[in-house]
Structures are given as C-alpha cells and as structure tokens.
Amino acid sequence: MSDVTEDFADQDFPGGEASRRKRPKVRPSHIIFLGIAVLCTILLAYWQWTRFQSGSGSFQNLGYALQWPLFGAFFVFAYRKFLEYENKMIDAQESADDPDFLYQLDELEFATGPTEIDPNFLPERPTLDVEEFNQLNAQHRGNVDPR
C-alpha cells in the first residue's frame, strides 16, 4: 500500500465502522524534506558568512549569517510541535464522546487556571461625585474680551 492509502485506511468515515485513528509517524519523506530545509539554511548562512568576510561585506551579512541557522532550528522545532499537536488532537478525539472534542481538550488543559483576577491585584478605583468631577474638569481659561 502507498503512504496515502495507509494514512486513510484506519480513519473513521461516515457510514463506516469506527476504528482507532493512528498517531502520525515520523516518515522518511518528512525527515528528508526537513533535512533539505535545514541544509539550505546552513548553506545560506555559509554564503552570508563568506560575503561578510569579503571586502564588500557588512555587518548586515554577519547578522544574516547568524540568523539563518536559527531558521533551520525553527524548522525542526515547528515539525516536532506539529506532531505533538496532532497527537493531542487524536487523543482528545478518541477520548471524547461527542464531536466537540477540541473544546474538551482545551477544557482539560486549561481548566485549572485562574478564572478571575484577585481583587487585591489591581489598585482601587477612585470614586468621585458629580460636584467633585466638575470641579476637577472645570475650564481654566483666562477672561477673554469678546469684542
């Protein structure tokens, strides 16, 4: 079977029998693509480094030479986070009884957090009556002769 048919072989379809959904695997094609992307960022960093060392190089080239490897590291980080989020979604879908499984996942993850601000956290707001407010906001212009 090809990769595409294996991906959909165990998924639930309307009218079909229910089965467990597979967790996404790290595939060789993903690793090859990720390796090519990281290699490109390393080569771009090397190119910017050689430009910086040349006679016409500037500190902008040095900045790019230091920045490109960070982009490569971000590609790896983003791929790992993608797999983590996909696995969380699949776990939530399998453990949920209704189609609103994403809400239940968020509820499980964030239900222990604070739901309101502690009243002592913010300073107390001043209370003014109307006369005091008008006195504070009275116009303070000098007398102008309206000829």
TORNU-880184 format. One line per 3 residues: number of its first residue (from 1); their letters; for each residue x, y, z of C-alpha. Coordinates in Angstrom, 1 decimal. Layout:
REM TORNU-880184
NUM) A) X,Y,Z | ...
REM end
This chain:
REM TORNU-880184
1) MSD) 0.0,0.0,0.0 | 1.2,3.5,-0.6 | 1.6,6.1,2.1
4) VTE) -1.6,7.9,1.2 | -3.8,4.8,1.4 | -2.2,3.8,4.7
7) DFA) -3.0,7.2,6.1 | -6.7,6.8,5.4 | -7.0,3.1,6.0
10) DQD) -7.7,3.3,9.7 | -9.7,6.5,9.9 | -13.4,6.9,10.6
13) FPG) -15.5,7.6,7.7 | -19.3,8.3,7.7 | -21.1,5.1,7.4
16) GEA) -18.0,3.0,8.0 | -17.0,1.1,11.1 | -15.4,3.0,13.9
19) SRR) -11.7,2.3,14.4 | -8.8,4.0,16.3 | -7.0,6.7,14.4
22) KRP) -3.3,6.2,14.1 | -0.9,8.7,15.6 | 1.2,10.5,13.0
25) KVR) 4.5,8.8,12.4 | 7.8,10.3,11.6 | 8.2,9.4,7.9
28) PSH) 11.4,9.2,5.9 | 9.9,11.7,3.4 | 9.4,14.2,6.3
31) IIF) 12.9,13.7,7.5 | 14.4,14.1,4.0 | 12.4,17.3,3.4
34) LGI) 13.3,18.6,6.9 | 17.0,17.8,6.2 | 16.9,19.6,2.9
37) AVL) 15.4,22.7,4.5 | 18.0,22.7,7.3 | 20.8,22.1,4.9
40) CTI) 19.6,25.1,2.8 | 19.6,27.4,5.8 | 23.1,26.2,6.7
43) LLA) 24.3,26.9,3.1 | 22.7,30.3,3.2 | 24.4,31.0,6.5
46) YWQ) 27.8,30.0,5.0 | 27.1,32.2,1.9 | 26.4,35.2,4.1
49) WTR) 29.5,34.5,6.2 | 31.7,34.5,3.1 | 30.0,37.7,2.0
52) FQS) 30.8,39.2,5.4 | 34.4,38.2,5.2 | 34.8,39.6,1.6
55) GSG) 35.9,43.2,1.0 | 32.4,44.4,0.3 | 30.8,42.6,3.3
58) SFQ) 28.9,44.5,6.0 | 27.5,43.7,9.5 | 24.2,43.0,7.8
61) NLG) 25.8,40.0,6.2 | 27.0,38.9,9.6 | 23.5,39.3,11.0
64) YAL) 22.1,37.1,8.3 | 24.9,34.6,8.8 | 23.9,34.2,12.4
67) QWP) 20.2,34.3,11.6 | 20.0,31.5,9.1 | 20.9,28.7,11.4
70) LFG) 18.1,29.9,13.8 | 15.7,29.5,10.9 | 16.9,25.9,10.5
73) AFF) 16.4,25.2,14.2 | 12.9,26.7,13.9 | 12.0,24.2,11.1
76) VFA) 12.9,21.3,13.4 | 11.1,22.9,16.4 | 8.0,23.5,14.2
79) YRK) 7.9,19.9,12.9 | 8.2,18.5,16.4 | 5.4,20.8,17.7
82) FLE) 3.2,19.8,14.7 | 3.5,16.1,15.6 | 2.8,16.9,19.3
85) YEN) -0.4,18.9,18.5 | -1.6,16.2,16.1 | -1.2,13.6,18.7
88) KMI) -3.0,15.7,21.3 | -5.9,16.2,18.9 | -6.1,12.4,18.1
91) DAQ) -6.1,11.6,21.8 | -8.8,14.1,22.5 | -10.9,12.8,19.6
94) ESA) -10.6,9.2,20.8 | -11.4,10.0,24.5 | -14.4,12.3,23.7
97) DDP) -18.0,11.2,23.4 | -19.2,14.0,21.2 | -18.0,15.8,18.2
100) DFL) -17.0,18.8,20.3 | -13.7,17.1,21.2 | -11.4,20.1,20.7
103) YQL) -13.3,22.1,23.3 | -12.9,19.2,25.8 | -9.2,19.1,25.1
106) DEL) -8.9,22.8,25.9 | -11.0,22.4,29.0 | -8.8,19.6,30.3
109) EFA) -5.6,21.6,29.6 | -6.7,25.0,30.9 | -9.4,24.2,33.5
112) TGP) -7.0,24.5,36.4 | -6.0,28.1,35.6 | -7.4,31.2,37.3
115) TEI) -10.9,32.2,36.2 | -10.9,35.7,37.7 | -8.5,38.3,38.8
118) DPN) -7.8,38.6,42.5 | -9.5,41.8,43.8 | -6.3,42.9,45.6
121) FLP) -4.2,42.6,42.4 | -5.5,45.9,40.9 | -5.5,49.3,42.7
124) ERP) -8.8,50.5,43.9 | -10.5,52.9,41.5 | -11.2,56.4,42.9
127) TLD) -14.9,57.3,43.3 | -16.0,60.9,42.6 | -19.3,62.5,43.0
130) VEE) -20.6,64.9,40.3 | -19.6,68.1,42.0 | -16.0,66.9,42.6
133) FNQ) -15.8,65.7,39.0 | -17.0,69.1,37.7 | -14.6,70.9,39.9
136) LNA) -11.6,68.9,38.6 | -12.7,69.3,35.0 | -13.7,73.0,35.1
139) QHR) -12.3,75.1,32.3 | -9.4,77.2,33.4 | -9.3,79.8,30.6
142) GNV) -8.5,83.4,31.2 | -11.1,86.1,30.7 | -11.1,87.0,27.0
145) DPR) -12.7,90.2,25.9 | -15.3,89.2,23.2 | -15.3,92.4,21.0
REM end
